[in-house]
């Protein structure tokens, strides 16, 4: 049987909303969580049954890694921009 990317597999672990927020996976409110899901900046959950919606743990971990990489990239870009400004100021003196 072939599985699509959106279909859970037997080995997937799932995280419910309450666990995401209180378990330290994310540092924002449920309103922000759903806003980020809607705008595509946070992984969408899967509907496991009529009353159960959850996120695949691996999707959350990938999102966390991407956020950490993005922060490092932003910090490097900020340092490079500050350095360029300093050097530009030295050339005009």
C-alpha positions in Angstrom: 0.0 0.0 0.0 1.4 3.4 -1.0 1.3 6.3 1.5 1.1 9.9 0.5 2.9 12.7 2.4 -0.3 13.7 4.2 -1.2 10.2 5.3 -0.1 9.0 8.7 2.0 5.9 8.9 2.1 3.4 11.8 5.5 4.8 13.0 4.3 8.4 13.2 4.0 10.0 16.6 1.4 12.7 17.0 1.2 15.8 19.2 -2.1 17.4 20.2 -2.5 21.2 20.4 -2.4 21.2 24.2 0.9 19.3 24.1 2.4 21.8 21.5 1.6 24.8 23.7 2.2 23.4 27.2 5.0 21.0 26.3 7.4 23.7 25.1 7.3 22.8 21.4 6.1 26.3 20.5 6.3 29.6 22.3 3.1 31.2 21.2 -0.7 31.0 21.9 -3.3 28.9 20.3 -4.6 31.9 18.3 -1.1 32.5 16.9 -0.7 28.8 16.2 -3.8 28.7 14.0 -3.0 32.0 12.3 0.4 30.5 11.4 -1.2 27.3 10.2 -3.6 29.4 8.0 -0.8 31.5 6.5 1.4 28.4 5.9 4.2 29.4 8.3 3.5 26.4 10.6 2.8 22.8 9.6 -0.9 21.9 9.1 -2.3 19.3 11.5 -3.9 16.0 10.4 -7.5 15.1 11.2 -7.1 11.7 12.7 -10.8 11.2 13.5 -13.9 13.3 13.9 -12.7 14.7 17.3 -9.0 14.4 17.0 -6.6 16.8 15.3 -2.9 16.4 15.8 0.5 17.3 14.3 3.1 14.8 13.2 6.0 15.1 15.6 8.5 15.0 12.7 6.7 17.9 11.0 7.1 20.0 14.2 10.8 19.0 14.6 11.5 19.9 11.0 9.8 23.3 11.6 11.8 23.9 14.7 15.1 23.1 12.8 14.0 25.5 10.0 13.3 28.2 12.5 16.7 27.8 14.2 18.5 27.9 10.8 16.5 31.0 9.9 17.5 32.7 13.1 21.2 31.9 12.5 20.9 33.2 8.9 19.3 36.4 10.1 22.0 36.9 12.7 24.7 36.5 10.1 23.0 38.8 7.7 22.6 41.5 10.5 26.3 41.1 11.4 27.3 41.4 7.7 25.1 44.5 7.2 26.6 46.2 10.4 30.1 45.4 9.2 29.4 46.9 5.7 28.1 50.1 7.4 31.2 50.3 9.5 33.5 49.8 6.6 31.6 52.3 4.4 32.0 54.9 7.1 35.8 54.2 7.3 36.2 54.8 3.6 34.6 58.3 3.7 36.7 59.6 6.5 
